[in-house]
Amino acid sequence: MTPLLLASACLVVVTVCYGGMCAVSPFGDCRRCRGMGHAIKTDRKGRAKRGKDCRRCQATGKRIRVGRHLFNLWSQTYRDGTP
């Protein structure tokens, strides 16, 4: 196989796998709070305690994946354009 054909085949496989992952699990963990929904603070004695709620994910700990977000935008545009 030529390198160009191999590279394009790998790209197709990665794209299909990511699309399947977006279809099965459209939400991933929030990158800011690592899926906890809040920050971890320590008190004066050094013990861990709950901090403020994460503003990025509104304390859910989840975020929508980029591929799912693009699919939602496309489907909304399609629905708005069809009579």
MARMAR-205841 format. One record per atom (N, C-alpha, C): x, y, z; residue in three letters. Coordinates in steps of 0.2 Angstrom, whole numbers, plus 5000, padded with zeros to 4 digits. Atoms other than C-alpha are relative to their C-alpha. Example, Ala and Ser with C-alpha at 12.3 -4.5 7.8 and 13.67 -1.06 7.14 Angstrom:
2
500449945000ALA506249785039ALA500450065000ALA499649944999SER506849955036SER499650055003SER
This chain:
83
500449945000MET500050005000MET500450065000MET499649945000THR500650174997THR499950045006THR500049964994PRO500950295011PRO499350055000PRO500649965000LEU499550415005LEU499349965001LEU500650044999LEU498250275004LEU499949985008LEU500050024993LEU498750215021LEU499850065005LEU500249954996ALA498650385029ALA499350024999ALA500749995001SER496950415021SER499549955004SER500450064996ALA496350245028ALA500050015007ALA499949984993CYS496950295045CYS499550055002CYS500449954999LEU496050455044LEU499349995000LEU500750025001VAL494450375039VAL499849965007VAL500150054994VAL494550245054VAL499950055006VAL500149964994VAL494850385067VAL499450044999VAL500649965001THR493450485060THR499449965002THR500550044999VAL492250345060VAL499949985008VAL500050024993CYS492750295078CYS499850065004CYS500249944997TYR492550475084TYR499350014999TYR500749995001GLY490850485076GLY499649955004GLY500350054996GLY490350325084GLY500050025008GLY499949984993MET490950385101MET499550065002MET500549954999CYS489950545099CYS499349985000CYS500650025000ALA488450455095ALA499849965006ALA500250044994VAL488550335110VAL500150045006VAL499949964994SER489250455123SER500150074998SER499949935002PRO488850635118PRO500350055005PRO499749964995PHE489550705134PHE500649975003PHE499450024997GLY491250695141GLY500150045006GLY499849964994ASP492050755157ASP500250074999ASP499749935000CYS492350935160CYS500750005001CYS499350005000ARG494150975157ARG500250055006ARG499849964995ARG494151115170ARG500049975007ARG500150034994CYS493451025185CYS500249925000CYS499950075001ARG493950845178ARG499449965002ARG500650045000GLY492150785179GLY499750005007GLY500350004993MET491850825198MET499550055001MET500649955000GLY490750985195GLY500250055005GLY499849954995HIS491751085208HIS500750005001HIS499350004999ALA493451135213ALA500249975007ALA499850034994ILE494451055227ILE500450055004ILE499649954996LYS495051175241LYS500349965006LYS499750034993THR496051135257THR499950065005THR500149954994ASP495651215274ASP500750015003ASP499449984997ARG496951285285ARG500449945003ARG499650054998LYS497351115292LYS500249954995LYS499850045005GLY497651045275GLY499549944997GLY500550055002ARG496150935273ARG499650034994ARG500349985007ALA495250935256ALA499350015002ALA500749985000LYS493551015255LYS499750034994LYS500349985006ARG492351065242ARG500050074999ARG499949935002GLY492651225233GLY499450034997GLY500649975004LYS491551335222LYS499849954994LYS500350045006ASP490451255208ASP500450024994ASP499749995006CYS491251245191CYS499550044996CYS500449965004ARG490651385180ARG499949984993ARG500050025007ARG491051305164ARG499549954998ARG500550055001CYS489951155166CYS499450005004CYS500549994996GLN488751225178GLN499949955006GLN499950044994ALA489251105192ALA499749934998ALA500250065002THR488650955181THR500649955000THR499450045001GLY490450885178GLY500049984993GLY500050025007LYS489950855160LYS500150064995LYS500049955006ARG490250945143ARG499849964994ARG500250035006ILE489650915126ILE500649994995ILE499450015004ARG490950845114ARG499950044994ARG500049965006VAL491450945099VAL499749974994VAL500450035006GLY490850825086GLY499350005001GLY500750004999ARG489150815094ARG499750075000ARG500249935001HIS489051005095HIS499950024993HIS500049995008LEU489451015076LEU499449964997LEU500650045002PHE488150875073PHE499350045002PHE500649964998ASN486850975083ASN499950064996ASN500049945004LEU487251135074LEU499749984992LEU500250025007TRP487051045057TRP499349985000TRP500750025000SER485450965061SER499550055002SER500549944999GLN484651125068GLN500050044993GLN500049965007THR485151215051THR499649964995THR500450045004TYR484451065042TYR499250015001TYR500750004998ARG482751075051ARG499850074999ARG500349935002ASP482651265049ASP499950014993ASP500049995008GLY482951255030GLY499549964997GLY500550045004THR481751115026THR499350035002THR500749984998PRO479851165025PRO499649955003PRO
